[in-house]
Amino acid sequence: MADTNTAAQDENSPHDVDSHKSTYQTMMDVGFNAGLPIGGAVTLFVALVLMGTGPLVAFFLGFLAWLGLLGISKTFFSH
């Protein structure tokens, strides 16, 4: 029984909480500052190319989408 209580206390130690908080913050930063804008821009680019838009137009609109999504994610999702 003593081992179970010690393990439960170790899981809630301040060091683990700080480590989990740091990991969570890093995941959120990467996801919203890189993953969301890049994923949206690539998705728009592929959709426009498949719809018959020229690659240069699709690239330009994908770039504008990347800028817009980056602005939105920095404004609303970064904390």
N, C-alpha and C positions, 0 to 999 in steps of 0.2 A: 504494500500500500504506500509506503514512503516514496518509492520510485515514481508512482503515478502522480503524487502531489508535487514532487520536485519537477517532473516533466511539465506539468501544467503551469507551475510558477516560471519555469524557464521560457515557455512560449510567450508569456506576457511580460517579460522583462523589458525595461525601458530601451535597452540596446536593440532588441528585436523590433520594437515598435518604430524606432527611428529608422532601422534598416528597411522595414516594410514601407514606411512613409516615403523614404528616398526612392525605393524601387517603383512605387506607385507614381510618384511625381515624374520620374524619368519616363515611364511608359506613357503617361498622359502627354508629356511634352513631345515625345517622338511621334505618337499617334496623331495628335492634332496639329502639330507644326510641320510634319513631313508627310505622314501617311494619308491624311484626309485630302490635302490639296493635290498631292501627286496622283493619288488614286482617282480623284475626280477629273483631273486634267487628262490622264491617260484614257479613262473611260469615255470622256467626251471626244477625244481625238479618234479613237477607234470607231465610235458610233458615227462620227461625221465621215470618216473614210468609207465605212461600209454603206453609208447613204449616198455615196457618189460625189461628195464634195472633194475638191482638189486637196492634195496633201498639204500644200502651203497654207491654204485657208484653214484647214483642220488644225494644223500646227499653231497658227496664229490665234484661233479661237480657243484652243486648248491652253495656250499660254495665258490668255485673258482669264480663262476659268481658273487656272492655277493662282493667278494674282488675286482674284476675287475670293476664292476659297481660303487662301492664306490670310487675307485681311479679316475675313469672317472668323476664322479659327483663332487668330491672335486676339481679336476683339472680344469674342464671347466665350471661348473655351479655355483660354490660358488663365491660370490663377496661381 
